[in-house]
Amino acid sequence: MKIFLLYIVAGIISIWLATGIPGVNFTGSLATLVLAGFALGIINFAIKPILKIITLPLRILTLGLFTLFLNIAIIWVIDVLFLGEIFTFFSLFIATIIIWILNMVIIKKN
């Protein structure tokens, strides 16, 4: 349960930090931000391990680089469902890196 809550907190904080990137605009309410972070936490906790197992052959062939594209796809889905304000692929890439680093720091620490 503690890990699940950490994923949710990391999702909320990382989406909030990603809104400071040029090309990522967030005009919604705080409730929308929390809901998007909650969804990101659930996806990272429950769905991402399954996707990692399914995409294992691609991750082996690309020496782990496909994991970055998997993360980009997850952030894109969250953007389409809740935010809708990431304008360029470069902004999506930078947002993914920020979210990945924050998740790594928060989740791996505990």
Secondary structure, 3 states (H helix, E strand, C coil): CHHHHHHHHHHHHHHHHHCCCCCECCCCCHHHHHHHHHHHHHHHHHHHHHHHHHCHHHHHHCCCCHHHHHHHHHHHHHHHHHHCCECCHHHHHHHHHHHHHHHHHHHHHC
